[in-house]
Amino acid sequence: MIDNTAGMGEYDHFGKFLDDYMDEDFRARYETHKGAGRAFRLEAAAEDVAAVLAELETFLAWAETVPTHTWQAELTALGGRWKPRSVGPLRGLVGALRGEKRWLEPGERPIRPRHR
């Protein structure tokens, strides 16, 4: 189904990540896809994180060029149970794997400016 990449074999590490971290209980364990990415980044070896990140970035670059239903079907085929509705969460997962902190910790509230 992936028609403009070399094939599914390119996503072995990303598929394993999806199976291990984005299963049916990932929201109970990590709350969000970014939480799962952050947990993987903290628990896995640096070379494993780099491999997953590289494959995810390749997948994301491809996903941005095809219809949503096409990349969603491929993501489902790769593994896990995560079904994002847009590429935005894929971008967020890239940020979490890179170590960017653009999310709130569990229980943390956003800081809102005071209205004068």
NUDREN-7999 format. One line per 4 residues: number of its first residue (from 0); their letters; for each residue x, y, z of N, C-alpha, C. Coordinates in pm, whole numbers. Example, Ala and Ser with C-alpha at 12.3 -4.5 7.8 and 13.67 -1.06 7.14 Angstrom:
0	as	1319/-569/780/1230/-450/780/1320/-330/780 | 1285/-225/708/1367/-106/714/1290/3/787;
END
This chain:
0	midn	80/-120/0/0/0/0/84/127/0 | 201/124/64/286/242/62/349/246/-76 | 304/337/-160/344/335/-299/464/423/-331 | 504/513/-245/619/596/-278/730/584/-173;
4	tagm	741/467/-111/853/437/-23/907/300/-62 | 1015/260/-2/1079/134/-38/1005/13/18 | 912/32/110/836/-81/161/822/-80/312 | 742/-173/359/711/-180/502/833/-215/587;
8	geyd	930/-284/530/1049/-321/607/1123/-203/665 | 1106/-87/605/1173/32/654/1121/77/790 | 1012/22/832/948/68/955/949/-37/1065 | 1050/-123/1066/1057/-228/1168/1063/-171/1309;
12	hfgk	1149/-72/1331/1163/-14/1465/1038/64/1505 | 984/141/1412/863/219/1440/746/124/1468 | 734/16/1391/629/-82/1415/640/-146/1552 | 762/-180/1593/782/-238/1727/745/-138/1835;
16	fldd	783/-11/1814/744/94/1909/592/100/1921 | 523/99/1807/376/104/1810/319/-15/1885 | 372/-133/1862/323/-252/1931/349/-244/2081 | 468/-197/2119/508/-196/2261/451/-79/2340;
20	ymde	436/38/2277/398/158/2351/260/213/2315 | 207/177/2200/80/234/2157/-26/125/2143 | -31/35/2240/-130/-72/2238/-263/-21/2291 | -357/-111/2313/-491/-68/2354/-494/-1/2491;
24	dfra	-391/-19/2573/-387/40/2707/-294/161/2717 | -247/213/2605/-146/319/2615/-200/443/2685 | -326/475/2670/-380/595/2737/-385/577/2888 | -410/456/2934/-411/430/3078/-269/440/3136;
28	ryet	-171/397/3061/-33/399/3109/37/533/3089 | 17/595/2974/93/715/2939/8/840/2921 | -122/828/2924/-220/935/2906/-231/986/2762 | -119/1009/2696/-122/1064/2560/-15/995/2474;
32	hkga	-23/1020/2345/80/969/2255/216/1032/2286 | 214/1157/2329/340/1222/2366/398/1162/2494 | 312/1125/2586/357/1058/2707/422/924/2675 | 366/851/2580/425/724/2537/561/748/2472;
36	graf	569/851/2390/697/885/2327/801/925/2429 | 760/1002/2526/853/1045/2633/900/925/2714 | 809/833/2746/846/713/2822/946/628/2743 | 920/611/2614/1012/534/2529/1148/601/2526;
40	rlea	1150/731/2513/1277/806/2507/1357/787/2635 | 1289/779/2749/1358/762/2877/1401/618/2901 | 1325/523/2849/1351/382/2879/1441/312/2778 | 1438/354/2654/1510/283/2547/1652/335/2531;
44	aaed	1733/254/2466/1870/295/2433/1864/407/2329 | 1964/493/2333/1967/609/2244/1960/568/2097 | 2026/459/2060/2023/415/1920/1885/364/1881 | 1810/306/1975/1673/262/1945/1581/382/1926;
48	vaav	1598/483/2010/1519/606/1996/1549/671/1862 | 1676/677/1827/1716/738/1699/1657/661/1581 | 1654/528/1590/1600/446/1480/1449/468/1466 | 1377/470/1579/1233/494/1574/1205/633/1521;
52	lael	1278/731/1569/1260/869/1525/1284/883/1375 | 1389/822/1324/1418/831/1181/1306/768/1098 | 1257/652/1141/1149/587/1068/1019/666/1078 | 991/721/1195/871/802/1212/878/926/1124;
56	etfl	993/992/1119/1006/1110/1033/988/1075/886 | 1037/959/844/1018/914/707/870/887/681 | 806/820/775/663/791/763/583/920/757 | 615/1015/844/544/1143/848/562/1219/717;
60	awae	682/1222/664/706/1290/537/620/1229/427 | 608/1097/426/522/1029/328/376/1060/357 | 335/1053/484/195/1073/521/144/1211/480 | 232/1309/480/192/1443/442/168/1458/291;
64	tvpt	199/1354/214/182/1362/68/67/1277/15 | 1/1203/103/-106/1113/59/-235/1146/135 | -349/1096/88/-474/1118/161/-469/1057/302 | -543/1117/393/-544/1074/532/-575/926/546;
68	htwq	-677/878/477/-716/738/493/-605/642/448 | -518/687/358/-409/602/310/-304/582/418 | -257/694/478/-155/677/581/-212/616/708 | -340/642/738/-402/580/856/-405/428/842;
72	aelt	-438/379/721/-439/235/698/-300/176/715 | -199/247/666/-62/198/680/-16/199/825 | -53/303/899/-16/310/1041/-79/194/1117 | -204/164/1087/-272/52/1151/-202/-79/1117;
76	algg	-158/-93/992/-90/-215/949/47/-230/1016 | 111/-119/1053/242/-126/1115/236/-186/1255 | 130/-158/1330/118/-213/1465/50/-116/1559 | 37/-161/1682/-26/-79/1785/-175/-59/1761;
80	rwkp	-235/25/1844/-377/55/1834/-406/203/1820 | -304/281/1801/-317/426/1793/-372/463/1657 | -475/549/1656/-538/591/1532/-559/743/1531 | -452/819/1510/-469/964/1504/-553/1005/1383;
84	rsvg	-626/1114/1397/-713/1162/1289/-644/1255/1192 | -528/1305/1230/-452/1395/1143/-303/1369/1165 | -219/1435/1085/-75/1419/1102/-22/1499/1220 | -102/1586/1277/-58/1665/1393/-5/1580/1507;
88	plrg	-77/1476/1550/-24/1391/1655/106/1319/1617 | 123/1287/1489/250/1228/1445/363/1329/1466 | 337/1455/1435/436/1561/1458/466/1576/1608 | 360/1566/1689/378/1574/1834/463/1460/1887;
92	lvga	446/1341/1830/526/1226/1871/672/1246/1832 | 696/1304/1717/833/1338/1677/896/1429/1783 | 822/1532/1824/874/1624/1926/903/1554/2057 | 815/1464/2098/837/1391/2224/960/1303/2215;
96	lrge	980/1238/2101/1098/1153/2085/1226/1235/2077 | 1215/1359/2033/1333/1448/2028/1362/1508/2165 | 1268/1496/2258/1289/1552/2391/1231/1690/2409 | 1156/1738/2311/1092/1868/2324/984/1860/2430;
100	krwl	968/1965/2506/866/1967/2610/758/2067/2570 | 664/2018/2493/551/2102/2452/421/2040/2496 | 423/1977/2610/304/1917/2665/305/1939/2815 | 194/1915/2878/184/1930/3022/206/1795/3088;
104	epge	274/1795/3201/288/1674/3280/150/1636/3334 | 125/1508/3366/-4/1471/3424/-34/1554/3549 | -151/1613/3553/-193/1696/3665/-149/1841/3656 | -59/1873/3565/-10/2010/3549/-113/2092/3473;
108	rpir	-131/2217/3512/-227/2304/3446/-152/2412/3368 | -209/2454/3256/-142/2559/3180/-141/2691/3257 | -37/2768/3237/-28/2900/3300/-104/2996/3212 | -199/3062/3268/-282/3156/3192/-250/3298/3241;
112	prhr	-239/3390/3147/-211/3529/3189/-330/3585/3267 | -300/3669/3361/-406/3735/3438/-472/3841/3353 | -602/3848/3364/-675/3954/3295/-679/4075/3385 | -649/4189/3331/-647/4311/3413/-773/4387/3396;
END
